[in-house]
Amino acid sequence: MVATTVLHELERRAATEGSLPAYRDRLTGTWRTATWSEYNAATRRVARALVALGLERGEVVTILGANRPEWALGALGAMRIGAVAAGIYATDTPEEVAYIVGHSKSRVIIVENAAQLDKVLAVWEQLPGLTAAVRMDGTSPPEHPRVHGWEAFLALGDHVTEAEIDHRLDQLGPDDLADLIYTSGTTGPPKAVMLTHDNLRWTGALLGDVAGCDPSGSALSYLPLSHIAEQMSSMHVAIMAGYPVSYCPEPEKLTDYLIEVQPAYFFGVPRVWERMAAGVAEKLEESTGLRALVTTWARRIGGRVVALENAGEETPSVLRLQFRIAHKLVFSKVRAALGMDRTVRMISAAAPIPVETLEFFASLGMGIIELYGQSEDSGPTTANLPGATRFGTVGRPLPGVEVRLDAAGEILVRGRNVFAGYLHDPEATARTLDDGWLRSGDLGSLDTDGYLRITGRVKDIIITSGGKNIAPRNIEAALRSVDLVSQAVCVGDRERYLIALLTIDPEALGRFATSRGVAVAGVADPIVRGHLEEQIRSRVNPRFARVEHIRNFAILPHDFTVDNGELTPTLKVRRAAIIEKYHREIVATYAEGQRL
């Protein structure tokens, strides 16, 4: 058997390491563990059931629901028989579900529960190609003969032979389509990124290798599996590296799961890290007297050690001893509170993370690996790895990945991780794939040592009335580093100067009021506005050229949310939608004039 796919590697693990743990869940109330042998057998049984439903090579199985074993089993079972998996975000509306099912021409959809099934039932009449739905939980409702409960679904394949499943797997080639990632685009309908079996296997092996993952570690699956980053962590890297995954279907209970699971490898988007940092900072600020002095000393030691590690330099013996003391007195308690006692790799990706957040965790002896990439290159392009990290950059290209800049500064990527194109969209494919190079849509710069710095998005450039081109990405990241700010959007197209739309973190607002011993009457309180003005004037604007300074801002009444259409399911800001939605506030802010 030629190991051309992740499924071949799963077969190998089942044969050689079959008794070792592969995944865990507590859907029944207590933790259950499945071995590699059981994992492999379960994907084979799903594959047999899909064959029984008539799935042919190249046809699509869509999956709608939160993170749980059946999500991965459905995806891998489809890939095993030459079909294609396509995830749908659990937060998507019935209309969005209908778009993806219809666009992909999905024959079968696997849903988590009754609530997700209701979305499908509401639009099924619009989807003549959809022949069956499968519920991960519960049983099939008798009034819907095309809906199958999980066990009934699996039983459909009892008459399909194992030889048929082996034959389907043997027919798979590296260039065959395996996965569709529907981008949670910030504008327009999502595009379907086509990833091949070679994309998934090669990238999964690469990431496991550079991160030093092995069967002795473990990971927690809690971010949407519809996103390539979580699919990589929970499925492809896990299989290639051999570590077990614990499923968390309730991301709002992340802290509880972290404390229970104690993962060795933890991946978070920047908002997760920022919220953790805010919570830890609040606790540290409560320290007084000798404890406060010890905390300050420990953080200074932690920052020095991580800085040396980032640069690949040896830590002097005296500093190592100081670090061990700092860890015992301070860092170990922070890690225990976060559920990261055993975490050896902390990773951030999917969006830019503020340097201040990286520096904060570094001061606690916790170095975070920042990955940069996109769905179109299976997740990773560059990374700040241990021994080769520079804060403010996104690291250097990963082994086997080439990066260059075109004349306009757009980042171009080439490698076995680059996708095969967009489904049913040859024009978009031609615009994005240029002679084998992926046009990322990001602007960047490379320093003399090959470290990549992201400076903006090609389509996000703000052109002022004076003709100045401004990339808002780094300005917005600096604004988010202000202690009260949750989200920030810069505005200034065809205007003389920049303003910002800001949202306030309610928990940070509470801490702010308590620390100052004042009563704050909501986000519009003059005390809040005065604090933000002072912070932007002293901490944000000095970091940028005068034309990039924020001259005024509006505080919005609530944080951006996915449900309100202001964020994508991966928590990226939908800039165009926000500027349109808050047009009145923008006009009023410009009418007020410059205040900063």
C-alpha positions in Angstrom: 0.0 0.0 0.0 1.4 3.4 -1.1 0.8 5.9 1.7 -0.6 8.7 -0.5 -3.3 10.0 1.9 -4.0 10.7 5.5 -6.3 7.6 5.4 -3.3 5.4 4.5 -1.5 6.7 7.6 -4.6 6.0 9.7 -4.6 2.4 8.5 -0.9 2.2 9.4 -1.4 3.5 12.9 -4.3 1.1 13.4 -2.0 -1.8 12.4 1.1 -0.8 14.4 -0.2 1.3 17.3 -3.8 0.1 17.5 -4.1 0.1 21.2 -2.9 3.6 21.8 -5.5 6.4 22.3 -6.7 8.4 19.3 -9.5 10.6 20.6 -11.7 11.2 23.6 -15.1 12.8 24.2 -17.5 13.1 27.1 -20.8 13.4 25.3 -22.2 10.8 27.6 -21.1 12.7 30.7 -17.9 10.9 31.3 -14.8 10.7 29.2 -14.6 7.9 26.6 -11.5 6.9 24.8 -11.2 5.4 21.3 -8.0 3.7 20.2 -6.4 4.1 16.8 -7.8 0.7 15.9 -11.3 1.8 16.8 -10.9 5.1 15.1 -9.9 3.4 11.8 -12.7 0.9 12.1 -15.2 3.7 12.7 -14.1 5.6 9.6 -14.4 2.4 7.6 -17.9 1.8 8.9 -18.9 5.4 7.9 -17.4 4.7 4.5 -19.5 1.6 4.0 -22.7 3.4 5.0 -21.9 6.2 2.5 -21.4 3.6 -0.2 -24.8 2.1 0.7 -26.3 5.5 0.2 -24.9 5.6 -3.3 -22.0 8.0 -2.8 -19.7 8.0 -5.8 -16.2 9.2 -6.3 -16.0 13.0 -6.3 -19.4 13.6 -4.7 -19.7 15.7 -1.6 -20.7 15.0 2.0 -21.4 18.2 4.0 -21.1 18.3 7.7 -22.9 20.7 10.0 -22.3 20.8 13.8 -20.0 21.4 16.7 -16.8 19.5 17.4 -17.3 15.9 18.2 -15.9 12.6 17.0 -18.7 12.0 14.4 -17.6 15.2 12.6 -14.2 13.8 11.9 -15.5 10.3 11.2 -17.9 11.7 8.6 -15.2 13.7 6.9 -12.6 10.9 6.9 -15.2 8.3 5.9 -16.1 10.4 2.9 -12.5 10.9 1.9 -11.8 7.2 2.3 -14.1 6.3 -0.6 -13.0 9.1 -2.9 -15.9 11.4 -2.0 -15.3 14.9 -0.7 -15.9 16.4 2.7 -17.2 20.0 3.1 -17.8 21.6 6.5 -20.5 24.1 7.3 -20.2 26.4 10.3 -22.5 25.5 13.2 -23.6 29.2 13.4 -24.7 29.4 9.7 -28.3 30.3 9.0 -30.6 28.0 6.9 -30.0 30.2 3.9 -26.2 29.9 4.3 -26.5 26.1 4.7 -28.6 26.0 1.5 -25.9 27.9 -0.4 -23.1 25.5 0.6 -25.2 22.4 0.1 -26.4 23.6 -3.3 -23.1 25.1 -4.5 -21.2 21.9 -3.6 -24.0 19.7 -5.0 -23.9 17.7 -1.8 -25.7 14.4 -1.8 -25.6 13.7 1.9 -25.4 16.0 4.9 -24.4 15.0 8.4 -25.8 17.2 11.1 -25.2 17.4 14.9 -28.6 17.5 16.4 -32.3 18.4 16.0 -31.5 22.2 15.9 -29.1 21.8 13.0 -31.4 19.4 11.2 -34.2 22.0 11.4 -32.0 24.3 9.3 -31.7 21.6 6.6 -35.4 20.8 6.7 -36.3 24.5 6.3 -34.5 24.6 2.9 -34.6 21.0 1.7 -37.1 21.8 -1.0 -34.5 24.1 -2.6 -32.0 21.3 -2.8 -33.1 18.6 -5.2 -29.7 17.0 -5.2 -29.7 16.3 -1.4 -30.8 12.7 -0.9 -30.1 12.1 2.8 -29.4 13.6 6.1 -27.8 11.9 9.1 -28.0 12.9 12.7 -24.9 12.5 14.9 -27.1 12.2 17.9 -30.5 10.8 18.6 -32.7 8.8 16.1 -34.3 9.7 12.9 -37.8 11.3 13.0 -40.3 9.0 11.5 -41.9 11.7 9.5 -38.7 12.3 7.5 -37.8 9.0 5.8 -34.6 10.5 4.3 -33.2 11.4 7.7 -31.2 8.7 9.5 -30.0 8.5 13.1 -26.3 7.7 13.5 -26.6 4.0 14.4 -29.3 3.4 11.7 -27.0 5.2 9.2 -24.1 2.9 10.1 -26.3 -0.2 9.8 -27.0 0.7 6.2 -23.5 -0.3 5.3 -23.6 -3.8 6.9 -23.9 -5.4 3.5 -21.0 -3.5 1.9 -17.8 -5.5 2.0 -14.6 -4.4 3.5 -13.0 -5.3 0.2 -15.0 -2.6 -1.5 -13.7 -0.1 1.0 -10.1 -1.2 0.4 -10.6 -1.0 -3.3 -11.9 2.6 -3.0 -8.9 3.6 -0.9 -6.5 1.9 -3.3 -7.9 4.0 -6.1 -7.1 7.3 -4.4 -4.3 9.4 -5.8 -2.4 12.4 -4.3 -4.1 14.9 -6.7 -7.6 13.7 -6.0 -10.0 16.2 -4.4 -10.4 15.4 -0.6 -11.8 18.5 1.1 -13.7 21.7 0.5 -13.1 24.6 2.8 -15.8 27.3 2.4 -14.0 30.5 3.3 -15.9 32.7 5.7 -15.4 35.6 3.3 -15.6 39.1 4.6 -17.4 40.1 1.4 -19.7 38.2 -0.9 -20.6 34.6 -0.8 -18.0 32.1 0.4 -15.7 30.4 -2.1 -15.0 26.7 -1.9 -11.3 26.0 -1.6 -10.4 22.7 -3.1 -7.7 20.8 -1.2 -6.3 17.5 -2.4 -5.2 14.4 -0.6 -1.6 15.5 -1.1 -2.3 18.9 0.3 -3.7 17.5 3.5 -1.1 14.7 4.0 1.9 16.8 3.2 0.8 19.7 5.3 -0.2 17.5 8.2 3.2 15.8 8.3 5.0 19.2 7.9 3.2 20.9 10.8 3.6 17.9 13.1 7.3 17.8 12.4 8.0 21.6 12.8 5.9 21.7 16.0 7.6 18.6 17.5 4.3 16.8 17.9 4.3 13.1 18.8 2.1 10.4 20.4 3.1 11.4 23.9 1.2 14.8 23.5 -2.4 15.6 23.1 -4.7 18.4 21.7 -8.1 19.9 22.5 -10.5 20.4 19.6 -12.8 23.4 20.2 -12.5 25.9 17.3 -14.9 25.3 14.3 -13.9 22.1 12.4 -15.2 23.9 9.3 -12.0 25.9 9.4 -8.8 24.5 7.9 -6.7 25.3 11.1 -8.9 23.2 13.4 -9.2 20.4 10.8 -5.4 20.3 10.6 -4.9 20.3 14.3 -7.7 17.8 15.2 -7.6 15.5 12.1 -4.6 15.6 9.7 -1.7 16.6 12.0 -3.1 14.4 14.8 -3.1 11.3 12.5 0.2 12.1 10.9 1.9 12.8 14.3 -0.1 10.2 16.3 -1.3 12.3 19.2 -4.8 11.9 20.7 -7.5 14.6 20.5 -10.1 15.5 23.1 -13.3 17.0 21.7 -14.9 20.1 23.2 -18.3 20.8 21.6 -18.9 23.7 24.0 -16.3 26.4 23.3 -17.8 28.6 25.9 -16.6 26.0 28.5 -13.0 26.1 27.1 -11.4 26.8 30.5 -13.1 23.8 32.1 -12.0 21.6 29.3 -8.5 22.9 29.4 -8.2 22.1 33.1 -9.6 18.6 32.6 -7.6 17.7 29.4 -4.3 19.5 30.1 -3.3 19.4 26.4 0.3 19.4 25.3 -0.5 21.3 22.2 -3.0 24.2 22.3 -4.1 26.2 19.3 -6.0 29.5 19.7 -7.1 32.4 17.6 -5.8 35.8 18.8 -9.1 36.6 20.6 -8.7 33.5 22.7 -5.2 34.5 23.7 -6.2 38.2 24.3 -9.1 37.1 26.6 -6.8 34.8 28.5 -4.2 37.6 28.9 -6.9 40.0 30.2 -8.0 37.5 32.8 -4.5 36.7 33.9 -3.6 40.4 34.0 -6.6 41.1 36.3 -5.5 38.5 38.8 -1.9 39.6 38.7 -3.0 43.2 39.4 -4.6 42.0 42.6 -1.1 41.2 44.0 0.2 43.6 46.7 3.3 44.0 48.8 5.9 41.2 48.5 3.8 39.2 46.2 3.6 42.1 43.7 7.4 42.5 43.9 7.9 38.8 43.3 5.5 38.8 40.3 7.2 41.8 38.7 10.7 40.1 39.2 9.4 36.8 37.8 7.9 38.5 34.7 11.2 40.2 34.0 13.0 36.9 34.2 10.4 35.2 32.0 10.7 37.8 29.4 14.5 37.6 29.3 14.4 33.8 29.0 11.8 33.7 26.2 13.7 36.4 24.3 16.9 34.3 24.4 14.9 31.2 23.3 13.3 33.2 20.5 16.7 34.2 19.2 18.1 30.7 19.5 20.6 31.7 22.1 21.6 29.7 25.2 20.2 30.7 28.5 23.0 31.4 31.1 23.0 29.0 34.1 22.2 31.7 36.6 19.2 32.8 34.5 18.0 29.2 34.2 18.0 28.9 38.0 16.1 32.2 38.4 13.6 31.0 35.8 13.0 27.8 37.8 12.3 29.8 40.9 10.0 32.2 39.0 8.2 29.2 37.6 7.6 27.7 41.0 6.5 31.0 42.6 4.4 32.5 39.8 4.4 30.8 36.3 3.2 27.4 37.5 0.2 29.0 39.2 -0.7 30.9 36.1 -0.4 27.8 34.0 -2.5 25.8 36.4 -5.3 28.4 36.3 -5.3 28.3 32.5 -5.2 24.5 32.3 -1.8 24.6 30.7 0.4 22.8 33.2 1.5 20.3 30.5 1.3 22.5 27.4 4.6 22.5 25.5 3.4 24.2 22.3 1.1 27.2 22.3 0.1 28.3 18.8 -1.8 31.4 17.4 -3.1 31.6 13.9 -6.0 32.7 11.7 -5.6 36.4 12.4 -2.9 38.8 13.5 -2.1 38.7 17.2 -1.0 42.0 18.9 2.7 42.0 19.8 1.6 43.1 23.3 -0.2 39.8 23.8 2.9 37.8 22.7 5.0 39.9 25.1 2.6 39.5 27.9 2.7 35.7 27.7 6.5 35.8 27.2 6.8 37.6 30.5 5.1 34.6 32.0 7.6 32.2 30.4 5.1 31.1 27.8 6.3 31.5 24.2 3.6 31.4 21.6 4.2 30.2 18.1 2.5 32.4 15.5 1.5 30.8 12.2 0.5 32.7 9.1 -1.4 31.2 6.2 -4.8 30.8 4.7 -7.2 28.1 3.6 -5.8 28.3 0.1 -2.4 26.9 1.3 -3.9 24.3 3.6 -3.3 26.6 6.6 0.4 27.4 7.0 2.8 29.6 5.1 5.3 30.9 7.6 5.8 30.5 11.4 7.7 31.9 14.3 9.2 28.7 15.6 11.2 28.1 18.8 14.7 29.4 18.3 13.7 31.5 15.3 11.1 34.0 16.5 10.8 37.7 16.0 7.8 39.4 17.5 6.1 41.7 15.0 6.7 39.3 12.1 5.0 36.0 11.2 8.2 34.2 11.0 10.0 32.5 8.1 8.6 30.2 5.4 8.1 26.6 6.5 10.3 23.9 5.0 9.2 23.2 1.4 7.2 26.5 1.1 8.5 29.3 -1.0 7.5 33.0 -0.4 8.2 36.0 -2.5 6.7 39.5 -3.0 5.5 40.9 -6.3 6.2 44.5 -7.3 3.2 45.8 -5.4 4.2 44.0 -2.2 1.6 41.2 -2.4 2.7 37.9 -0.8 3.0 35.0 -3.2 3.3 31.4 -2.0 4.3 28.2 -3.7 4.5 24.6 -2.3 2.7 21.3 -2.0 0.3 22.9 0.4 -1.2 25.3 -2.3 -4.7 24.4 -3.2 -6.1 23.1 -6.5 -8.4 26.1 -7.1 -11.9 27.3 -6.3 -14.9 24.9 -7.0 -17.0 26.0 -10.0 -15.1 29.3 -10.2 -12.4 29.2 -12.9 -12.1 33.1 -13.0 -11.4 33.4 -9.3 -8.9 30.5 -9.6 -7.1 32.2 -12.5 -6.9 35.4 -10.4 -5.5 33.6 -7.4 -3.2 31.0 -8.9 -0.5 32.7 -11.0 1.9 30.2 -12.7 1.9 27.9 -9.7 2.1 30.8 -7.2 -0.8 31.5 -4.8 -1.7 35.2 -4.6 -2.4 35.6 -0.9 -4.2 38.9 -1.1 -1.9 40.1 1.8 0.7 42.8 1.6 4.0 42.2 3.3 7.7 42.8 3.6 10.7 40.5 4.0 13.7 41.4 6.1 17.3 40.4 5.3 16.9 37.2 7.4 13.8 36.1 5.6 11.2 37.0 8.3 7.9 38.1 6.9 5.9 41.0 8.2 2.3 41.5 7.2 1.5 45.1 6.4 -2.1 44.9 5.2 -4.6 43.4 2.8 -4.6 44.3 -0.9 -8.4 45.0 -0.8 -8.3 46.8 2.6 -6.1 49.7 1.6 -7.6 53.0 2.6 -7.0 55.8 0.1 -7.4 59.2 1.7 -8.7 62.3 -0.1 -5.0 63.4 -0.2 -4.1 60.2 -2.2 -2.3 58.5 0.7 -2.5 54.7 0.7 -2.9 53.4 4.2 -3.0 49.7 5.3 -5.2 49.6 8.4 -4.2 46.2 9.8 -1.4 47.2 12.1 -3.2 50.4 13.2 -6.2 48.2 14.2 -4.0 45.8 16.0 -2.5 48.6 18.0 -5.9 49.9 18.9 -7.0 46.5 20.1 -4.0 46.5 22.5 -5.6 49.4 24.4 -6.9 47.8 27.6 -10.7 48.6 27.1 -10.9 47.9 23.3 -12.3 44.6 22.0 -12.5 45.4 18.3 -11.4 48.3 16.1 -12.0 49.2 12.5 -10.2 52.1 10.8 -12.2 54.4 8.4 -10.9 57.0 6.1 -11.5 56.2 2.4 -11.7 59.5 0.5 -11.5 61.5 3.8 -8.8 63.9 5.0 -7.9 61.8 8.0 -8.6 58.5 9.8 -11.2 57.8 12.5 -11.9 54.5 14.2 -14.9 52.5 15.2 -14.3 50.9 18.6 -16.1 48.3 20.7 -15.5 47.8 24.4 -14.9 44.6 26.2 -17.5 44.5 29.0 -15.2 42.5 31.4 -12.4 45.0 30.8 -14.8 47.8 31.5 -15.7 46.3 34.8 -12.1 45.9 35.8 -11.4 49.5 34.7 -14.2 50.9 36.9 -13.1 48.8 39.9 -9.4 49.7 39.6 -10.3 53.4 39.6 -13.0 53.2 42.2 -15.5 55.0 40.0 -19.0 54.2 38.7 -19.0 54.0 34.9 -22.4 54.4 33.2 -21.7 52.2 30.2 -19.4 52.5 27.2 -20.5 56.1 26.5 -19.3 57.4 29.9 -17.0 60.5 29.6 -14.5 58.7 31.8 -14.2 55.9 29.3 -13.9 58.2 26.4 -11.3 60.3 28.2 -9.2 57.2 29.0 -9.4 56.0 25.3 -8.4 59.4 24.0 -5.4 59.5 26.3 -4.3 55.9 25.4 -4.7 56.5 21.6 -2.8 59.8 21.9 0.1 58.4 23.9 0.3 54.7 23.0 -1.1 54.2 19.5 -0.6 57.3 17.4 3.1 57.7 18.1 3.8 54.3 16.6 2.7 55.5 13.1 3.3 58.2 10.5 1.2 61.3 11.0 -1.1 60.5 8.1 -1.9 57.2 9.9 -2.9 58.8 13.2 -6.4 58.3 14.5 -8.0 61.7 14.8 -11.3 60.8 16.4 -13.3 57.7 17.2 -16.8 56.4 17.8 -17.6 53.9 20.6 -20.2 51.4 19.4 -22.9 50.2 21.8 -22.0 46.5 21.6 -19.2 44.2 20.6 -19.1 42.8 17.1 -20.7 39.3 16.8 -21.1 36.6 14.2 -24.9 36.6 14.6 -25.0 40.3 13.7 -23.0 39.7 10.6 -20.1 41.8 11.8 -17.6 38.9 12.2 -17.0 35.8 10.2 -17.3 32.4 12.0 -13.5 32.6 12.4 -13.9 36.0 14.1 -12.5 38.1 11.3 -14.0 41.5 11.0 -16.4 42.0 8.1 -15.1 45.5 7.3 -17.4 46.4 4.5 -20.5 45.3 6.4 -19.5 47.2 9.5 -18.8 50.4 7.6 -22.2 50.2 5.9 -24.0 49.3 9.1 -22.5 52.2 11.1 -22.6 54.8 8.4 -24.5 57.2 10.6 -21.9 56.9 13.4 -19.1 57.5 10.9 -20.8 60.6 9.5 -21.4 62.0 13.0 -17.8 61.4 14.0 -16.4 63.2 11.0 -18.9 66.0 11.6 -17.4 66.3 15.1 -14.0 67.0 13.7 -10.5 66.1 14.9 -10.1 65.5 18.7 -6.7 63.8 18.7 
